[in-house]
Amino acid sequence: MTSPIVSHARQLAASGQVAQAVARLEQASSQGDVDALFCLATWHLAGHGVARDLERARGLLRRAVEIGHVDAALMEIALTANGSGGPVDWTEALARLKIAAQGDPVAQQQLALTNRMALAPDGAPVAVPEGEALAGGWDVRLFRQFLTGDECHHVISEGQALLEPAMVIDPRSGRPIPHPIRTSDGGIFGPAREDLVIQAINRRIAAASGTMLSGGEPLTLLRYAVGQQYRQHHDCLPHVRNQRAWTMLIYLNEGYAGGETIFPRLGLSVKGRKGDALLFRNTDAQGQAAEAAVHLGAPVMAGQKWLCTRWIRHDRHDPWNR
């Protein structure tokens, strides 16, 4: 339940009185109001009404955790592991998750699943997954059972609340309109939402692809209902210097008809089983979009198709400035 102070601050901000809203939260935070501390921390993370300040957000979260705010504890764990507002520290994040798990069932579930993963002290996989080459003329690899069934379930269950219809901005009206190419629903596991299970999966993706962890964009959950599809496209972005060099798709369920991943230039069609992952290169030797990587997600004919995807840049990517 939202506290009256936070509700009032949000009302002030919504009416354009942002400075007053921030001042109200600052005052309440100085008096130890745990909900105000958490709200102000999230505003500093998002740059909402205040300048984005990851270090200040971490400090506010720490104070909220010390008072006993469970959501602040989980958020602090995520930021500690991915190095937002401080150094990357998997060991400390895991230690804090163990503390949180003493009284929080969500933390208990995350810890239990993390403990079942074969991880090195830095959260990377002990063994590097090996993929099967699918296309002789291009780098497309299939990794069987890349995720376990429990890991697939976790990605879906944790990401469902983040799902929104795929939209783009209409250049004429400036308003959001349905995406003309991708008709699925999607949700992004931003850096404040990356629990240790999600972060371990991201580290596994980096190991399998031979890329640096910091080059990956946030993991994105995709849901395709009957009739939804991702029409022919390229994952490279227009007018960017730090291009998407690789894509990793992970198939999270089975039991649906259609929905194949098709590469028309390669004559290749892939439909992974639950937990399988598909890695493919998007750029050529010059770092330009390669025609071979053009692909599509065929329409789903029955059931629902669940995927998650991670686009991997040539160089380090800042997840706070998408």
Contacts in CASP RR format, 6 or more apart in sequence:
PFRMAT RR
TARGET T0000
AUTHOR 0000-0000-0000
METHOD contacts of the structure
MODEL  1
MTSPIVSHARQLAASGQVAQAVARLEQASSQGDVDALFCLATWHLAGHGV
ARDLERARGLLRRAVEIGHVDAALMEIALTANGSGGPVDWTEALARLKIA
AQGDPVAQQQLALTNRMALAPDGAPVAVPEGEALAGGWDVRLFRQFLTGD
ECHHVISEGQALLEPAMVIDPRSGRPIPHPIRTSDGGIFGPAREDLVIQA
INRRIAAASGTMLSGGEPLTLLRYAVGQQYRQHHDCLPHVRNQRAWTMLI
YLNEGYAGGETIFPRLGLSVKGRKGDALLFRNTDAQGQAAEAAVHLGAPV
MAGQKWLCTRWIRHDRHDPWNR
2 10 0 8 1.000
2 35 0 8 1.000
3 33 0 8 1.000
3 35 0 8 1.000
3 36 0 8 1.000
5 24 0 8 1.000
5 25 0 8 1.000
5 28 0 8 1.000
5 33 0 8 1.000
5 35 0 8 1.000
5 36 0 8 1.000
6 25 0 8 1.000
6 35 0 8 1.000
6 36 0 8 1.000
6 39 0 8 1.000
8 24 0 8 1.000
9 21 0 8 1.000
9 22 0 8 1.000
9 24 0 8 1.000
9 25 0 8 1.000
9 36 0 8 1.000
9 39 0 8 1.000
10 21 0 8 1.000
10 39 0 8 1.000
12 18 0 8 1.000
12 20 0 8 1.000
12 21 0 8 1.000
12 24 0 8 1.000
13 21 0 8 1.000
13 48 0 8 1.000
13 49 0 8 1.000
18 49 0 8 1.000
21 49 0 8 1.000
22 40 0 8 1.000
22 43 0 8 1.000
22 49 0 8 1.000
22 50 0 8 1.000
24 36 0 8 1.000
25 36 0 8 1.000
25 39 0 8 1.000
25 40 0 8 1.000
25 43 0 8 1.000
26 40 0 8 1.000
28 36 0 8 1.000
29 36 0 8 1.000
29 37 0 8 1.000
29 40 0 8 1.000
29 60 0 8 1.000
29 63 0 8 1.000
32 63 0 8 1.000
32 67 0 8 1.000
34 64 0 8 1.000
34 67 0 8 1.000
34 68 0 8 1.000
34 69 0 8 1.000
34 72 0 8 1.000
35 69 0 8 1.000
37 60 0 8 1.000
37 61 0 8 1.000
37 63 0 8 1.000
37 64 0 8 1.000
37 67 0 8 1.000
37 69 0 8 1.000
37 72 0 8 1.000
38 60 0 8 1.000
38 61 0 8 1.000
38 64 0 8 1.000
38 69 0 8 1.000
38 71 0 8 1.000
38 72 0 8 1.000
40 60 0 8 1.000
41 56 0 8 1.000
41 57 0 8 1.000
41 58 0 8 1.000
41 59 0 8 1.000
41 60 0 8 1.000
41 61 0 8 1.000
41 64 0 8 1.000
41 72 0 8 1.000
41 75 0 8 1.000
42 48 0 8 1.000
42 57 0 8 1.000
42 75 0 8 1.000
42 192 0 8 1.000
43 49 0 8 1.000
43 50 0 8 1.000
44 50 0 8 1.000
44 51 0 8 1.000
44 52 0 8 1.000
44 53 0 8 1.000
44 54 0 8 1.000
44 56 0 8 1.000
44 57 0 8 1.000
44 60 0 8 1.000
45 52 0 8 1.000
45 54 0 8 1.000
45 57 0 8 1.000
45 84 0 8 1.000
45 192 0 8 1.000
46 52 0 8 1.000
47 53 0 8 1.000
52 320 0 8 1.000
54 79 0 8 1.000
54 84 0 8 1.000
54 85 0 8 1.000
54 86 0 8 1.000
54 320 0 8 1.000
55 85 0 8 1.000
55 86 0 8 1.000
57 79 0 8 1.000
57 85 0 8 1.000
58 76 0 8 1.000
58 79 0 8 1.000
58 84 0 8 1.000
58 85 0 8 1.000
58 86 0 8 1.000
61 72 0 8 1.000
61 75 0 8 1.000
61 76 0 8 1.000
61 79 0 8 1.000
62 76 0 8 1.000
64 72 0 8 1.000
65 72 0 8 1.000
65 73 0 8 1.000
65 76 0 8 1.000
70 100 0 8 1.000
70 104 0 8 1.000
70 106 0 8 1.000
70 107 0 8 1.000
73 96 0 8 1.000
73 99 0 8 1.000
73 100 0 8 1.000
73 104 0 8 1.000
73 107 0 8 1.000
74 100 0 8 1.000
74 104 0 8 1.000
74 106 0 8 1.000
74 107 0 8 1.000
74 110 0 8 1.000
74 195 0 8 1.000
75 192 0 8 1.000
76 96 0 8 1.000
77 93 0 8 1.000
77 96 0 8 1.000
77 97 0 8 1.000
77 100 0 8 1.000
77 107 0 8 1.000
77 195 0 8 1.000
77 196 0 8 1.000
78 84 0 8 1.000
78 93 0 8 1.000
78 191 0 8 1.000
78 192 0 8 1.000
78 193 0 8 1.000
78 194 0 8 1.000
78 195 0 8 1.000
78 196 0 8 1.000
78 199 0 8 1.000
79 85 0 8 1.000
79 86 0 8 1.000
79 191 0 8 1.000
79 192 0 8 1.000
80 86 0 8 1.000
80 89 0 8 1.000
80 92 0 8 1.000
80 93 0 8 1.000
80 96 0 8 1.000
81 88 0 8 1.000
81 89 0 8 1.000
81 90 0 8 1.000
81 93 0 8 1.000
81 94 0 8 1.000
81 194 0 8 1.000
81 196 0 8 1.000
81 199 0 8 1.000
82 88 0 8 1.000
82 191 0 8 1.000
82 194 0 8 1.000
82 199 0 8 1.000
82 319 0 8 1.000
83 89 0 8 1.000
84 191 0 8 1.000
84 192 0 8 1.000
84 320 0 8 1.000
90 121 0 8 1.000
90 122 0 8 1.000
90 123 0 8 1.000
90 196 0 8 1.000
90 199 0 8 1.000
91 121 0 8 1.000
91 122 0 8 1.000
93 196 0 8 1.000
94 114 0 8 1.000
94 196 0 8 1.000
97 107 0 8 1.000
97 110 0 8 1.000
97 111 0 8 1.000
97 114 0 8 1.000
97 196 0 8 1.000
98 111 0 8 1.000
100 107 0 8 1.000
101 107 0 8 1.000
101 108 0 8 1.000
101 110 0 8 1.000
101 111 0 8 1.000
110 195 0 8 1.000
110 196 0 8 1.000
110 197 0 8 1.000
111 196 0 8 1.000
113 150 0 8 1.000
113 151 0 8 1.000
113 154 0 8 1.000
113 197 0 8 1.000
114 196 0 8 1.000
114 197 0 8 1.000
114 200 0 8 1.000
116 148 0 8 1.000
116 150 0 8 1.000
117 125 0 8 1.000
117 151 0 8 1.000
117 197 0 8 1.000
117 200 0 8 1.000
118 125 0 8 1.000
118 126 0 8 1.000
118 127 0 8 1.000
119 125 0 8 1.000
119 126 0 8 1.000
119 200 0 8 1.000
119 203 0 8 1.000
120 126 0 8 1.000
122 203 0 8 1.000
123 199 0 8 1.000
123 200 0 8 1.000
123 203 0 8 1.000
124 203 0 8 1.000
124 204 0 8 1.000
124 206 0 8 1.000
124 207 0 8 1.000
125 200 0 8 1.000
125 203 0 8 1.000
125 204 0 8 1.000
125 207 0 8 1.000
128 207 0 8 1.000
128 208 0 8 1.000
129 143 0 8 1.000
129 146 0 8 1.000
129 204 0 8 1.000
129 207 0 8 1.000
129 208 0 8 1.000
129 277 0 8 1.000
130 143 0 8 1.000
130 208 0 8 1.000
131 141 0 8 1.000
131 142 0 8 1.000
131 143 0 8 1.000
131 144 0 8 1.000
131 208 0 8 1.000
131 279 0 8 1.000
132 141 0 8 1.000
132 142 0 8 1.000
132 143 0 8 1.000
132 144 0 8 1.000
133 139 0 8 1.000
133 140 0 8 1.000
133 141 0 8 1.000
134 140 0 8 1.000
134 141 0 8 1.000
134 142 0 8 1.000
134 268 0 8 1.000
134 270 0 8 1.000
135 263 0 8 1.000
135 266 0 8 1.000
135 268 0 8 1.000
135 292 0 8 1.000
137 266 0 8 1.000
137 292 0 8 1.000
138 263 0 8 1.000
138 266 0 8 1.000
138 280 0 8 1.000
138 281 0 8 1.000
138 290 0 8 1.000
138 292 0 8 1.000
138 293 0 8 1.000
139 279 0 8 1.000
139 280 0 8 1.000
139 281 0 8 1.000
140 263 0 8 1.000
140 266 0 8 1.000
140 268 0 8 1.000
140 270 0 8 1.000
140 278 0 8 1.000
140 279 0 8 1.000
140 280 0 8 1.000
140 281 0 8 1.000
141 278 0 8 1.000
141 279 0 8 1.000
141 280 0 8 1.000
142 270 0 8 1.000
142 272 0 8 1.000
142 276 0 8 1.000
142 277 0 8 1.000
142 278 0 8 1.000
142 279 0 8 1.000
143 208 0 8 1.000
143 276 0 8 1.000
143 277 0 8 1.000
143 278 0 8 1.000
143 279 0 8 1.000
144 273 0 8 1.000
144 276 0 8 1.000
145 275 0 8 1.000
145 276 0 8 1.000
146 204 0 8 1.000
146 208 0 8 1.000
146 250 0 8 1.000
146 275 0 8 1.000
146 276 0 8 1.000
146 277 0 8 1.000
147 155 0 8 1.000
147 201 0 8 1.000
147 250 0 8 1.000
147 252 0 8 1.000
147 275 0 8 1.000
147 277 0 8 1.000
148 275 0 8 1.000
149 274 0 8 1.000
149 275 0 8 1.000
151 197 0 8 1.000
151 201 0 8 1.000
151 275 0 8 1.000
152 250 0 8 1.000
152 252 0 8 1.000
152 253 0 8 1.000
152 274 0 8 1.000
152 275 0 8 1.000
152 306 0 8 1.000
154 197 0 8 1.000
154 198 0 8 1.000
155 197 0 8 1.000
155 198 0 8 1.000
155 201 0 8 1.000
155 219 0 8 1.000
155 221 0 8 1.000
155 250 0 8 1.000
155 252 0 8 1.000
155 308 0 8 1.000
156 221 0 8 1.000
156 252 0 8 1.000
156 253 0 8 1.000
156 306 0 8 1.000
158 189 0 8 1.000
158 193 0 8 1.000
158 195 0 8 1.000
158 197 0 8 1.000
158 198 0 8 1.000
159 187 0 8 1.000
159 189 0 8 1.000
159 221 0 8 1.000
160 221 0 8 1.000
162 186 0 8 1.000
162 187 0 8 1.000
162 188 0 8 1.000
162 189 0 8 1.000
162 193 0 8 1.000
162 221 0 8 1.000
163 185 0 8 1.000
163 186 0 8 1.000
163 187 0 8 1.000
163 221 0 8 1.000
163 223 0 8 1.000
164 185 0 8 1.000
164 186 0 8 1.000
164 187 0 8 1.000
165 178 0 8 1.000
165 179 0 8 1.000
165 185 0 8 1.000
165 186 0 8 1.000
166 178 0 8 1.000
166 179 0 8 1.000
166 182 0 8 1.000
166 183 0 8 1.000
166 184 0 8 1.000
166 185 0 8 1.000
166 186 0 8 1.000
167 176 0 8 1.000
167 177 0 8 1.000
167 178 0 8 1.000
167 179 0 8 1.000
168 176 0 8 1.000
168 177 0 8 1.000
168 178 0 8 1.000
168 179 0 8 1.000
168 180 0 8 1.000
169 175 0 8 1.000
169 176 0 8 1.000
169 177 0 8 1.000
170 176 0 8 1.000
170 177 0 8 1.000
180 231 0 8 1.000
181 230 0 8 1.000
181 231 0 8 1.000
181 233 0 8 1.000
182 229 0 8 1.000
182 230 0 8 1.000
182 231 0 8 1.000
182 233 0 8 1.000
183 224 0 8 1.000
183 227 0 8 1.000
183 228 0 8 1.000
183 229 0 8 1.000
183 230 0 8 1.000
184 222 0 8 1.000
184 223 0 8 1.000
184 224 0 8 1.000
184 225 0 8 1.000
184 228 0 8 1.000
184 229 0 8 1.000
184 230 0 8 1.000
185 222 0 8 1.000
185 223 0 8 1.000
185 225 0 8 1.000
186 220 0 8 1.000
186 221 0 8 1.000
186 222 0 8 1.000
186 223 0 8 1.000
187 220 0 8 1.000
187 221 0 8 1.000
187 222 0 8 1.000
188 218 0 8 1.000
188 219 0 8 1.000
188 220 0 8 1.000
188 221 0 8 1.000
189 198 0 8 1.000
189 218 0 8 1.000
189 219 0 8 1.000
189 220 0 8 1.000
189 221 0 8 1.000
190 218 0 8 1.000
190 319 0 8 1.000
191 218 0 8 1.000
191 319 0 8 1.000
191 320 0 8 1.000
194 202 0 8 1.000
194 218 0 8 1.000
194 219 0 8 1.000
198 219 0 8 1.000
201 219 0 8 1.000
201 250 0 8 1.000
202 213 0 8 1.000
202 216 0 8 1.000
202 219 0 8 1.000
202 310 0 8 1.000
203 213 0 8 1.000
205 216 0 8 1.000
205 248 0 8 1.000
205 277 0 8 1.000
205 310 0 8 1.000
205 312 0 8 1.000
206 212 0 8 1.000
206 213 0 8 1.000
206 215 0 8 1.000
206 216 0 8 1.000
206 312 0 8 1.000
208 248 0 8 1.000
208 277 0 8 1.000
208 279 0 8 1.000
209 246 0 8 1.000
209 248 0 8 1.000
209 279 0 8 1.000
209 312 0 8 1.000
211 245 0 8 1.000
211 246 0 8 1.000
211 312 0 8 1.000
212 316 0 8 1.000
214 316 0 8 1.000
214 317 0 8 1.000
215 312 0 8 1.000
215 313 0 8 1.000
215 315 0 8 1.000
215 316 0 8 1.000
215 317 0 8 1.000
216 310 0 8 1.000
216 311 0 8 1.000
216 312 0 8 1.000
216 313 0 8 1.000
216 317 0 8 1.000
216 319 0 8 1.000
217 244 0 8 1.000
217 310 0 8 1.000
217 311 0 8 1.000
217 312 0 8 1.000
217 313 0 8 1.000
217 317 0 8 1.000
217 319 0 8 1.000
217 322 0 8 1.000
218 310 0 8 1.000
218 319 0 8 1.000
218 322 0 8 1.000
219 308 0 8 1.000
219 309 0 8 1.000
219 310 0 8 1.000
220 308 0 8 1.000
220 309 0 8 1.000
220 310 0 8 1.000
221 306 0 8 1.000
221 307 0 8 1.000
221 308 0 8 1.000
222 306 0 8 1.000
222 307 0 8 1.000
222 308 0 8 1.000
222 309 0 8 1.000
223 304 0 8 1.000
223 305 0 8 1.000
223 306 0 8 1.000
224 230 0 8 1.000
224 256 0 8 1.000
224 259 0 8 1.000
224 300 0 8 1.000
224 304 0 8 1.000
224 305 0 8 1.000
224 306 0 8 1.000
224 307 0 8 1.000
225 300 0 8 1.000
225 303 0 8 1.000
225 304 0 8 1.000
226 300 0 8 1.000
226 301 0 8 1.000
226 302 0 8 1.000
226 303 0 8 1.000
226 304 0 8 1.000
227 299 0 8 1.000
227 300 0 8 1.000
227 301 0 8 1.000
228 299 0 8 1.000
228 300 0 8 1.000
229 259 0 8 1.000
229 296 0 8 1.000
229 297 0 8 1.000
229 298 0 8 1.000
229 299 0 8 1.000
229 300 0 8 1.000
230 296 0 8 1.000
230 297 0 8 1.000
231 296 0 8 1.000
231 297 0 8 1.000
232 264 0 8 1.000
232 294 0 8 1.000
232 295 0 8 1.000
232 296 0 8 1.000
233 294 0 8 1.000
233 295 0 8 1.000
233 296 0 8 1.000
234 282 0 8 1.000
234 289 0 8 1.000
234 293 0 8 1.000
234 294 0 8 1.000
234 295 0 8 1.000
235 244 0 8 1.000
235 247 0 8 1.000
235 282 0 8 1.000
235 293 0 8 1.000
235 295 0 8 1.000
235 311 0 8 1.000
236 243 0 8 1.000
236 244 0 8 1.000
236 282 0 8 1.000
236 283 0 8 1.000
236 288 0 8 1.000
236 289 0 8 1.000
236 293 0 8 1.000
237 243 0 8 1.000
237 244 0 8 1.000
242 313 0 8 1.000
242 314 0 8 1.000
242 315 0 8 1.000
242 316 0 8 1.000
242 317 0 8 1.000
243 282 0 8 1.000
243 283 0 8 1.000
243 287 0 8 1.000
243 288 0 8 1.000
243 289 0 8 1.000
243 313 0 8 1.000
243 314 0 8 1.000
244 282 0 8 1.000
244 283 0 8 1.000
244 311 0 8 1.000
244 312 0 8 1.000
244 313 0 8 1.000
245 281 0 8 1.000
245 282 0 8 1.000
245 283 0 8 1.000
245 287 0 8 1.000
245 312 0 8 1.000
245 313 0 8 1.000
245 314 0 8 1.000
246 279 0 8 1.000
246 280 0 8 1.000
246 281 0 8 1.000
246 282 0 8 1.000
246 311 0 8 1.000
246 312 0 8 1.000
247 279 0 8 1.000
247 280 0 8 1.000
247 282 0 8 1.000
247 293 0 8 1.000
247 309 0 8 1.000
247 310 0 8 1.000
247 311 0 8 1.000
247 312 0 8 1.000
248 277 0 8 1.000
248 278 0 8 1.000
248 279 0 8 1.000
248 309 0 8 1.000
248 310 0 8 1.000
248 312 0 8 1.000
249 261 0 8 1.000
249 277 0 8 1.000
249 278 0 8 1.000
249 279 0 8 1.000
249 307 0 8 1.000
249 308 0 8 1.000
249 309 0 8 1.000
250 275 0 8 1.000
250 276 0 8 1.000
250 277 0 8 1.000
250 278 0 8 1.000
250 307 0 8 1.000
250 308 0 8 1.000
250 309 0 8 1.000
251 271 0 8 1.000
251 272 0 8 1.000
251 273 0 8 1.000
251 274 0 8 1.000
251 275 0 8 1.000
251 276 0 8 1.000
251 277 0 8 1.000
251 278 0 8 1.000
251 306 0 8 1.000
251 307 0 8 1.000
252 274 0 8 1.000
252 275 0 8 1.000
252 306 0 8 1.000
252 307 0 8 1.000
252 308 0 8 1.000
253 274 0 8 1.000
253 304 0 8 1.000
253 305 0 8 1.000
253 306 0 8 1.000
254 273 0 8 1.000
254 274 0 8 1.000
255 303 0 8 1.000
256 300 0 8 1.000
256 301 0 8 1.000
256 302 0 8 1.000
256 303 0 8 1.000
256 304 0 8 1.000
256 305 0 8 1.000
257 300 0 8 1.000
257 301 0 8 1.000
257 302 0 8 1.000
257 303 0 8 1.000
258 271 0 8 1.000
258 298 0 8 1.000
258 299 0 8 1.000
258 300 0 8 1.000
258 301 0 8 1.000
258 302 0 8 1.000
258 305 0 8 1.000
259 271 0 8 1.000
259 297 0 8 1.000
259 298 0 8 1.000
259 299 0 8 1.000
259 300 0 8 1.000
259 301 0 8 1.000
259 305 0 8 1.000
260 269 0 8 1.000
260 270 0 8 1.000
260 271 0 8 1.000
260 297 0 8 1.000
260 298 0 8 1.000
261 269 0 8 1.000
261 270 0 8 1.000
261 271 0 8 1.000
261 278 0 8 1.000
261 295 0 8 1.000
261 296 0 8 1.000
261 297 0 8 1.000
261 298 0 8 1.000
262 268 0 8 1.000
262 269 0 8 1.000
262 270 0 8 1.000
262 295 0 8 1.000
262 296 0 8 1.000
262 297 0 8 1.000
262 298 0 8 1.000
263 269 0 8 1.000
263 270 0 8 1.000
263 280 0 8 1.000
263 292 0 8 1.000
263 293 0 8 1.000
263 294 0 8 1.000
263 295 0 8 1.000
264 294 0 8 1.000
264 295 0 8 1.000
264 296 0 8 1.000
265 291 0 8 1.000
265 292 0 8 1.000
265 294 0 8 1.000
266 292 0 8 1.000
270 278 0 8 1.000
272 278 0 8 1.000
280 293 0 8 1.000
280 295 0 8 1.000
281 290 0 8 1.000
281 293 0 8 1.000
282 289 0 8 1.000
282 290 0 8 1.000
282 293 0 8 1.000
283 289 0 8 1.000
283 290 0 8 1.000
283 293 0 8 1.000
283 314 0 8 1.000
284 290 0 8 1.000
287 314 0 8 1.000
END
